[in-house]
Amino acid sequence: MDDHPSRPVPANPPRLWRRRGAMAALAAATGGLALAGVGARRWLADGQGRWSWGPWGAPLAPPLPADPVSFGAMQPLRLLRQFDWGQVVVEGGRRVREYTLTADSIDLPLNEVVTTTAWAVNGQVPGPTLRCRVGERLRVRFRNADGTSHSLHFHGRHPAAMDGVRPVRHGRSVVYEFEADPVGIHPYHCHVEPVTRHVSKGLYGLLVVDPPTPRPPADELVLVMGGWDLHNQGRNDYCAFNGIPFVYDRHPIAIYQHQLVRLYLLNMVEWAGPLTFHLHANSFHLQPVGLPANPMQITDAVTMGVGERHILEFRYRWPGRYMFHPHQDEVASQGLMGFFDVIPRA
């Protein structure tokens, strides 16, 4: 069973925020530690799954548009905040978290004119963002439904037999099983030669391994930088955040003013040198590979090679639209451009 069910968003969250805010003010005025304790316990309960709620029931992220933009079956605005916790089974008293992943070809519209045949995991590029806790046993059932041999190689610590470098032929399946270790964020991708070809056609994704104690509540987002070599010429025709060039430039990512944002960032752009990620008019706390830095690193740009990944945490003090992009302008102009649309809470 899935032990991380989604919680429904109330029909009128601003009113709920005001009511809860009044309770918080009352607690502060009366020294009401019990109310504060209830809020803290609620945070921890939510922290066992997705952070979709903040203190006193306030939603952490703005609602999606009524009709989010689609590219084939993909909805990049929805994909941003989707985490796949798998299904939990108990074997011999131990929890095992199971995932089912399928590689196949899909026709993916990159814009109004260009459609490419992508190699996708579960019908999307990047593949699902898998999530778990450190020390859990993970079981990934991988099926290759495509006509080309593929595999899945996970970064992290595991036995050689689980390393995902052996090709899986069309129609065949394999089970990768290993412990979630270490804490942090780890890419997964096809490792069949030529690896650059398989990655630049879309076979990659991200595994988030949470620490034993949940991180503080935040609006959690996933951005994966990738490239599209449409003609197998060893160069990128397009680059993109989460598969679609310019998607967050034309459809900005809405976030709340003053809200803590936790960005899981991965670079999977082949056929390019190291890339930076630059956040306009702000700075962020950098956690290399998803681990807290000591001393804390604060910057507005970070350089990443292929396969490098980090957690970035930040808040915006003022409303407005703020750009993010690599500082390699040629690469940015191929589609790696986006905006955060910072909005006040109602």
Sequence and secondary structure as in RCSB ss.txt:
>XXXX:A:sequence
MDDHPSRPVPANPPRLWRRRGAMAALAAATGGLALAGVGARRWLADGQGRWSWGPWGAPLAPPLPADPVSFGAMQ
PLRLLRQFDWGQVVVEGGRRVREYTLTADSIDLPLNEVVTTTAWAVNGQVPGPTLRCRVGERLRVRFRNADGTSH
SLHFHGRHPAAMDGVRPVRHGRSVVYEFEADPVGIHPYHCHVEPVTRHVSKGLYGLLVVDPPTPRPPADELVLVM
GGWDLHNQGRNDYCAFNGIPFVYDRHPIAIYQHQLVRLYLLNMVEWAGPLTFHLHANSFHLQPVGLPANPMQITD
AVTMGVGERHILEFRYRWPGRYMFHPHQDEVASQGLMGFFDVIPRA
>XXXX:A:secstr
  S       S HHHHHHHHHHHHHHHHHHT HHHHHHHHHHHHHHHTS   B GGG BSS    SS   BTTB 
HHHHTT  B  EEEEETTEEEEEEEEEEEEEEEE SSS EEEEEEETTBSS   EEEETT EEEEEEEE SSS B
  EE SS  GGGS  S B TT EEEEEEE  SSEEEEEE  SSSHHHHHHTT EEEEEEE SS     EEEEEEE
EEE TTSSSS SEEEETTBTTHHHHS EEEETT  EEEEEEEE  SS  EEEEETT  EEEEETTS  SS EEES
EEEE TT EEEEEE  SS EEEEEE S HHHHTTT  EEEEEE   
